[in-house]
Amino acid sequence: MMLFNKVFQPLPFHFKHHHYFPRFLSNASASKPLKIFPTGSFVDLRQNGGYYLDKTHFISELENLNSPAILSLRPHCFGKSLFLSTLSSYYDINNKGENFERLFGDLYIGKNPTPLASSLRVLNLNFSEFYNSTKTFYGFLYSNILRFNEKYYFKYKNKKTIFENFSDLLDRKLYIFIDNYDATVNEHSNDQDLKQFYSSLKYACNNGLVRVFQTGVIPIGTADLNNVINLTQKIKFWDLYGFKESEIEFLLNNTLEYDLSTDVKEGIMKWLKKEAYGYFFHRYQIEGIFNPAWVLYYFKKIMEQMKFIDEAFYNNQDTSVIIKALLDFPSDSHSLLSIEASDLIVDDPLGKSIFMEASNQLESEDITQQFDHTNIDKLTTDRNSLLSFMYYNGVLTYQPNSLQYKFQIPNNDVKKKFIENALENYDWKEKDLMSITKCLQILEGKYDIEPLCQFVEKTLHKLLKNNDPNEEDLIQAFIDTLIFTFYADIKPEFWVNYNVDEKIIDLVRMSTGKRIAIECDNIKMECIKLNEIQDNTEETTKISSSLLEKSEDEILKLEINDPNQPSLKTVGELLEWKIKKQSKKYLELLEKQEDESLRCSFIVLRIGLHRLISRKVYCDDLKENLVTK
C-alpha cells in the first residue's frame, strides 16, 4: 500500500512545464509538497495527517466476491500489511460515527460505504510475530485473545482451554485478519495447536459465523479453508498493491519541494522503470506494477538530494548531469527476500540456474497452487515448484502480453539484490565481478580458461574455510562465477545426444552462437601420496592449500593411488587419460549437435580441494583435438 500526504485518486498525467530553463523552480506549487513515509498502520497514517493512495474502492469489490475466506498474496514488502490494516479499521465496530468519518470520510469507501462498515469485531493476528518469538502457537493465540478482550470488553466463561474461548469468539460477528500467514510453512506446519486453530476457522467459515482475510507471499496447505478465494488468480485485483505508472507521474509532480522540468522528470521516470517496474502478477495484466517499498525509498532520497543542490546548478547543467546528481544515493536497503526464502532460492544451484535462464526467456507448464513443508523441502530438485516459489516471491514475473506461462526478471533492482545475496556466500565485492568479466573476455577472445580457473581457485579457498569439502564445489563455483556476471548463458548439466548415445556435460557456456564446453573432474586428497598426515578436515584443508604454492610441473609429478585407475601413477598421467577419455566421450556428440556449433572444449581437474589444472581439449580454429604432451 502507498502513503502520501493527502488522499490521491490518480488523474491523467501532464508535466506542468515544457520549457528547458529554468529546470528547477522554487515553490512552483501553491500547495505543500506531498510528504512520503512508510507505515503499516492505517490509523497512525490518517491520524497524523499522512498522505494516502486511495485504493478503498477494492473493499466493495472484495465483498462482492461473497466469500467468507480470502487470500491475498504478493512479494515481500509490497504493501499487504497496510491494506490489511485498512480493512481492519473499516470493519471495526469501534470505528462508528466520528471515528469512521475522520478515518474514511474523504476516501472512496467513506463516500460509498457498504452495509458492513463499522459493524464487526476484528481480531488481528500477525503470524510473523509467532514465528520470530519463543512463544508456542497456543501462547501466541492466548495473548492476542487477551488484547481482543480488552478492546471489546468481552469476558470469557471459565473454560479449560484457549480454544474453547476462541470458539466463543467465533460465535460472534467477527472478522479475522491474518498477516504473514505463510510464516509457519516450515517449522510449524505440523503444530497441533495451529491445526486446531484452522480447523475451528474452517468450521466457522462453513457455517457463516466468521470472515477471514489472510495475506502472505506463497499459498500454503496448512491454512487451507473451504471455498477460499485467492486474489492472485483474479485479474480484477491486479493493481491492489504497488504503483501504476500514472501514480508515479503524480508523485513526480506533487512530492518534490520544487518543481522539476519535463525533461528531468522524464529521465527520472525512465530510471525508475528500469529499477523498480515490471511486475506482472497475472498473465492478462494490462500494464506493469512498480515495487512500492523501493519507489518510496527512491522518492525520499531524491527529495534529500534536492536539498543539497542549489538552483544555479539546475539552471546551468545538462539534463543528464542533473538526473545523475538527483539519483546519486545508496541502493535501497529493503531486502528482496526473507532469510528463509533466500536460503531456498539464492543458495540453491537450481535457483541460480532458473534465474540466469530468466534473463533471456523462461517457460513453465504451470504455477504451483499450494506449498507445504513436503514440497518446500523438495524445492532444490523440483524445477517447476522452485520456479513457482520464485514467482510468488517476486524474483520472477510473467512476461507482458503473453498468454503462456513465460517468465522474466522484473527489473534491475531484482537482479542486483539477487546477486548481492548470492555474493555474501563468497565474500565477493563488486571489483571481483569486474575481474570475472575480464576472465570471460579472455576465455572468449583467446580461448584461454586459465585466468578464470585462477579466480575459481580463490573462490574455493574462501568457500572451504567455512564449509565441509565436497565434490560438487568445483562445478558450483564455476556456475556461480559465470552466473553472477550476467555475461553469458550458462547451461549446467547440458545434455548432448546423437542417435541412441547421450551424455551430460558439466557446464556449457553459450557465446556468439557457439558453445564453450567445460567438463570438471577431481583427484581426491586421499588419492594423493603426500608426506603429511591428514587426520581431520582442518589438517586436510591446510595441506590442500599448500598445493596452491606448487608449480604446475610439481603438481603433475605428484604420485597418486587411485583405486579406480591403479595403473596411473601420477597426476599428469591421470590428466592425460582423462583428456583422451573426455575427447572420445563428448567431442563427437557436441560437434553433431545441430542447434549450435562447438567453439572449444576444456577439462578442469581439481587436485585436492583447491588446486586446478586446466587443458584445452578442442578448438574449432585448429579443427583437431588438443592433447597435452
N, C-alpha and C positions, 0 to 999 in steps of 0.2 A: 504494500500500500504506500502511497506517496503523501508527502507532507509539505504544505506551503503555509504562507502567512494569511491566506484567505481562501475561501471556497473557490474552486475553479471548475467550471464545466467548459471544456475546450471549444473554441471557435475557430473558423478558418484562419490560417496564419498569413500575415503580411508583415514583412520587415518594414519598419517605420521610416527608414531613411535610405535613399537611393544614391546619395552623393558620396564622393570619395573622401572629402575633407569637410569638417573635422571628423575623424574616426571615433572620437571619444568625446561625448557631450556631457557636461556637468549637469546633474539633476534635470535630465531631459523630461522626465515624467513628473507630473504634479503629485502623484501618489507615492507612498513609500514603497521601496522595492520589497519583493517577497523575501521572507526570512525562512530558510530551509533548515530543518533539524530533524533527526531521526528519533522515533519513539515507537514503542509497541502498544502504547496506551491511548485509546481514542479519547477518553475522558481528560487525561492530562493535556493532550494536544488542544482540545477545544476550550478547556477552562483557562489555559494560558495564552489564548489568542493565536494559536498556531494556524498556519495556512494548510488547507486540506484538499486534496484532489478528490472531488466528489464522485464516488462510484456506488452510492447508495441505491441507485436505480436497480442494481442487481438483487436487492433484497426482495422486491416483489417478484422478480424472475425466479428466485430460489423457492419462494412459497408456491409459485405456480407449478413446480415440479411435483407437488403433492406427495412428497416422500418424507417419512419420519427420520431417515438416516441419510446424511450427505457426506461425501468425502471430497476434499479439495486438495490437490497435490501441485506443488511447484518446487523448484530447487531451493537450496539453502539461501536465506536472506533475500527473499523475493516479496516480502510484504504480507505474508499469511497471518502473522500474529496480530498486526494492526487491524486487518479486516475482521478477524475473529473477535477482537475487542470491540469493533464497531457493531457487530451483530449482538454481542452480549449486552452492550449498552442500549441498543434499540429495543430488545425484547424485555429487558429488566423491569419488573413491576414497580421497582422503587423509583424509576425514572418517569413518573407521570407528571402531567401539568407543566409547571415552570421548568422543572429539570429537563423534560423532553424538549421543550421549546428552546431552551438555552443550548442544548447539545445538537439538535437536529432542525431547528426552525428554518435556517437558511439553506438547508440541503434538499436535494430532490425528494428524499423519503419523508422529510419533515413537511413538505408541501403536499405530498401524496402518500400519507400513511396507510398502512394495511390494518385490517381489524386486529391483528396480533400485536400491534405496537404496545409496548409497556404493559403486557398482560401476563407475563410468565416469570416464575422464579428461575434464576440461571445458576448453574454450577460450572465454574471454570476450572479445568484441570490441564496442567502442563506436564506431560509425561517426561520431558527432559529434566524437570526438577527431581523426579523419582529416579531417573536413570543416573543422574550425576550426584546422587546422595547415597548415604549408607542406609537409608530407610528401606524397609520392606514395602511392597505394594500395599499391604494391609495398613502399615503406619502412614504411608502417603495418603491413602484414601481417608483415613481417620482424621488427619489434620485438616484436610480440605472440607470434610463434612462439619467439623467444628467451626470453621470460618463461615460456612453456609448457615449454620445455626445462629451465629452471632449476627449475621447480616439480616436474616428474615425472622429472628426470634422464634425459631422452630424448636420445640422441646421434644426430645426423644422419650419414648417409653423405656422402661428398664429392660433392655434386650441383652441377649448373651453375646452377640457378635456385631461387628460394624456392618456386616452385610444385611442383617435384619434391619438395622437403622437405615441403611441405604435403600432397602426395599420400601420403607415408609416414605422416603423422598419421592420414589418413582410413582407413588400413588397420587402425587400432587401434580399440578400443572408445571412441568419442568422442562427446561431446555438445557442440555448438557453440551458444553463446548470443550473439545479436547484438542489441545495444541501439541504438535510433535508426537502424534500418536504412534509413529513408527520407531520411536526411540527404544522400544522394547524388543525389537525384532530379533536380536541375538541372545543376549544374556538372560532375558526374562520371558522368552517365548513360552516356556513351559511352567511359568509361575502359576500355581494353582489358584491363588487369590486373583490374579489378573484374569484367568479364565472364568472364574466365578463372576467377576465384575461384568465381563462381556456377556456371559450367559444371562445375567439379570437384565442387562440392557436389551438384549435380543428379545426377551420375553415382553419387556415393557414397550418396546417399539412395535412388536407384532400386535399388541393389544391397545395401541393408540394412547398409551399413558405418558409417553415422553418423546421428545425430539432430540436428535444427536447430530452435531456438526463437527467433523474431525478434519484437521489439517496435518499434512506431513509431506514427505518427499517421495516415498515409494509406497505402493499398495502392498499390504501385508495380510497374511491369512489369519493371524491371531485375532484381529479386530473385524472379522467377517460377520456383518449383520445382514439379516434378510432384507432384500429389496433395497440395498444401499445404492445410491446414485453417485457415480464417480464423475465429477465435473470435468476432469481431464478429457473425457470422451465426448463432451458436449461442446460443439462449435460455438454455441451462443455465449459461452463464458471464456472465450479465448483471451479477452483483454481484461479479465477480472483483476489480474495482477500485472505490474510492470507499466512502463510508459510507452505510449504510441508516439510516432514522430511529431504529430501536431502538438502533443503535450510538451515535448522537448522544445519545440519552437516557441511555445508560450513561455516557458521558463527563460529562454534567451531574451525575450522581450520584457520580462517582468521581475526577474530575480536579482538583476545586477544594479548596483547603486548608480552607475552611469550607463547611458545608452551607447551600445557599440554600433558601428556602421554595418550595413548589409553584408559587405564582403568579409568582414571579420566574423560575423555570426555564421555565415555560410561555411567558412573554414572550420570553425569550432564544431558545427553540426557534422561536417564530413568526418572529422576526427572522432567524434562521439559514436558515429555509426560504425566505424571500424573497431572501436574499442569495446562497446557495450551493447550493440544492437544484434539482431539476427536470430532471436528466439522464435521458433515456430513449434508450438506445442500440439498443434492439430494439423493434419495433412491438408485441410480445406481452409486454413487460416489465410486471411486476405492480405495481411501485412505483418511485418516482424515486430517484436517487442524489445524494448531496452531493459537491461537489468536495473531495477530501481535503486538498489543499495549503491552500486557503482556510480550511477548518474548523480545521486545526491552528493556523494563524495566529490565528484568532479566539479560540480557547481560550487560547492563550498570552497574548494581550492581555487577556482577561478576568481571568486569574489575576494579571496585573500590576496591573490596576485595583483588584482586591480588596485588594492590599497597602496602597493609599493611601487607602482608605475605612474609617473606623472603625465599630465595632459600633453606636455610638449613632446614626449616620446611618441604618443599615439599620432600626433599631428605631423610627425616628420619621419616616420618609418614606413617601410613597405608592409603590405598586408601580411606577408608570410612571417616577417620578423615579429609583428605584434602578436600573431597567433601563437608563435613559438614561445614568446615571453609569457603569455597567459597560461599556457599549458605546461610550463616548466615547474612541475611539482612531483613529489614521490608517487610511486604506484599505490593503489588502494590497498589497504591492509585487510579488507574483507576476504576471508578465505573462500576458495572455490568450493571446497568440500568439507564436510565434517571429518574429524580424525578417523572415525570408523570407515566412512566411505572412501577416504584417501587410501587407507590400508588395503581396501578391496579392489580399487581401480589403479591408482598410481603405482603401487608396489607390485602389481601383477604383470608379468610379461605379456599375457594375453590382452590386458587392458591397454598397455602401451602400443601393442600391435594394432588394435582396433582404432586407437586414437590417431596413429600415423596414417592408417588407411583412410580415415575420415577426412584427412587434409585434402584428399582428392575427391573420391566418391565412394560411398559405402551403402550397401543394400542389406536388408534383412527380410526374413519371411514374415515376421510379425513382431509385436511387442508383448513381452511377458505381462500378464494381467495381475499377477499376485506373487508376492515373495513370502517365504517363511524361513525359519532357521535352517531347514533342509537344503533348499536351493540357494540360499545365501552362502552356505558352506561350499557349494559346488561352483561358485562363480568363476573360480580360477581355471576351470576346464570347460565350462559351458558357454560357448561364444554368444549365442542368442540371448541368454539370460544376462550375461555381463553387458552386452550392448544395450539391452533394455534398462539395466541398472544405471548405465552411464547417461542414457536419455533422460530418465527421471531426475537425475542429479544435475542436469544442465550442462554436462560435458559435451553431449551431442544434441542435435536438434534436427527436426525434419528439414529437408531441402524445400525451399519455396516452390510453389507451382508444380508439385509432384504428387500424384495420387498414389504412388507406390511407397513402400517403406524404405525410402532413401534418406540418408543422414549425412550431416556435415558438422564441422565445428562452428559454433555460433559466431565467434568474434576473436579479436586479438587478445583480449583480456583472458579468455579461457585458455588459449594457447600458452600465454605467458605464465599463468598461475599453475597450470598442469605441469609445465616444465620446471617451474620453481619448486613445486612439491617434490618432483622426482629427483631433482638435483640435490636435495637435502640428504638423500641416502649416500651420496658420494662426496659431499662437502665440496662440490664444484662451484666455481664462480663464473661470472659472465665471460671473463677472459679465457676460461677453459673452452667455452663454446667457440670462441674465435679460433683457438688453436685447432679444435676438431675440424672446423671448416677448412682451414689450410691443409690439414692432413687429407681431407677428402678431395680437395682440388689436386693435390699431388697424386692421389690414387687414380683419379680420373684422367689427368693430363699426362702422367708419366708411367702409369700402371705400376706404381710403387706403393706397396702396403706397409712398408717398414715404419714410417713416421706414425701411422695410425696404430700399429702394434706397440710402439713405444709409449704412446698415450694410454693405451689399454693396460699395459703393464703397471703403470702408476695407479690406474683405477682399481685394478685387482688388489694392489698392495694396500690401498686405503680401505677397500671393502672388507678385506680379510682381517683387518685389525679388530673388527667388532663382530665378525660372523664366523661360524664354523665353515671350513672349506668344503666345496662340493664340485662335482664335475660340470655342473651347468653354469658356473660363474663366468667362464670364458665367453660362452655364447651370449649370456645375458649382458655382459659388459660391452660386447660389440653391438648388440641390439640397442642398448641404452645410448651408447656413444653416437650412433647414427641417427636414432630417432630424435634425440633432443635438439639436433640442429635444424630439423625440418629441411634438410638439404637433399634428401633422397627418398625414394620409395623403397622401403625395406620389406622383404618377404622372408620371415623366419620359417624354417621347416618347409622349404619350397619343393613341391613335387615335380619331378620330371618323369616322363614316360614315353615310350616308343613301342608300339605294338603291345606285347604282353609284359615287357620289362618296365619296372618303375622303381624309383629310388627317391629318398628325401635328402636334400642338401640343407645344411645348417642355416645358411644365410645367402640370399641373393639380393643384390642392390641393382635397381633399375637406373640406368643413366643414358640419356640421349637415345632412347630406343634400343639400347643394348644391355646385356646382363653382365654384372661382375659377380662371380660366384666365390663364396668363402666357405671352405669346409674346415671345421675345427676338430682337433683331437688332443689327447692327453697322454703324458707319461707320468704315472702317479709317483709320489715321493718314495713310497715303499719299494718301487721297482728300480730306483737309482742307487747304485752302490756308493755310499758315502762313508767317510770315517766317523762322522758324528753320529751319536746315538739319538734316535727320535723317540723319546719316552712319552711325550704328551703333545697336544696340539700347539701349545705355545712354543715349545722347542722346535717342532716341525716347521712352524711358520718362520721362526728365526733362521733356521738352516736354509729354507727355501728362499728367503730374502737375500741371503748371501750369494745365490746364483745370479742375481742381477748384476753383481760386480765382475763376473767372469766374462771373458771374451766369447764370441760365437764359436771359435775353434776349440776353446776349452770345453764349452758345453757339448759340442758334437763328439768330443772324445770321451765324455763321461761313460763309464761302464754301467750296464743295466742288467737286470734279471727279470725279464717279462715272462711270466708263466704261459702267456698266450703265444709268444714268439720266442721260444728258448734258443733258437739258432742265431738270433740277432744279439750282438754283444755290446753295441754302443748306441748312443743317441743318434749319431749320424747314420748308422746302418738302419735303424728303425725309421728314421725320417725318409731315407731313400725308398724303403719298402712301402711306406705309406703313400708317398708321391706316386709311385708306379701303380699301386692298388687303386688310389683315387682317380688317377687318369683313366684307367681302364674302366672303372666303375661308373663314372659320371660324364666324361667328356663327350662320348658318342651320343648319349641321350640329350645332353644340353645342346649340342650342335644341331640336332634334328628337331628341336622344338620349333614349331612353325610360327609362333606368335612373335617372338623376339629372337635376336641373334646373340651369341655369346661373344663378349669382348675379351674377357680374360678370366682366369680361374686361379685361386690361391688355396694353399693349405697352410693353416696356422697351427703349430704344435706347441702345446703348453707343457713345459718341463717343470714338474713340481707344481707349486701353487701360483707362481708369479711370472717366471721367465717364459718369453715367447720367441719362437723361431718360425719365420715365415718363408715360403717359397712360392714363386710364380710357376704354376703348373702348365698354363696355357696362355697364349696371347694371340689374338686374331691378326695382328700385324705381321707376326712371324709365321703363322699358319702351321705351327708344329707344337708338339709337346715340349716343355722345357723341364728337364730333369737335372737336378743338381749333381755335379760330379764330385 
